[in-house]
Every structure is written in structure tokens, then in C-alpha cells.
């Protein structure tokens, strides 16, 4: 029998919120972030959430 876990709801909610914040911070006319330091924090948090969601499924 396989012992697969579903997606973690808290990590999914955090990833959606942080992903939308990254999208809002990015300026598509200049291809830059409005606040680069904050964008780095957002991207690191987003990557960590996705990593924990994927790691839990293996």
C-alpha cells in the first residue's frame, strides 16, 4: 500500500498569498521589482513553501 499524503493546506495558502504578492511587486514595463529586498524575502518564502509541499508528497 502506498502512504501518500495530500497537500498541506497552510503551506498552500501561504504559497498562494506570497505568489500573488510577488506578482503585484513585479513591474512588467521595466522587468524589475519595486522593492528588491522585499522581493527576495517573498521569493525565498515562496520557494520554501513549495519545497515543503513537494517534500511531503514523496
CORTA-V150872 format. One record per backbone hydrogen bond with DSSP energy under -1.0 kcal/mol. NH is the residue of the N-H (numbers start at 1). CO is the residue of the C=O. If there is no record, write none. Layout:
# CORTA-V150872
NH | CO
NH | CO
This chain:
# CORTA-V150872
12 | 8
13 | 9
14 | 10
15 | 11
16 | 12
17 | 13
18 | 14
19 | 15
20 | 16
21 | 17
22 | 18
23 | 19
24 | 20
25 | 21
26 | 22
27 | 32
31 | 27
32 | 27
34 | 25
39 | 35
40 | 36
41 | 37
42 | 38
43 | 39
44 | 40
45 | 41
46 | 42
47 | 43
48 | 44
49 | 45
50 | 46
51 | 47
52 | 48
53 | 49
54 | 50
55 | 51
56 | 52
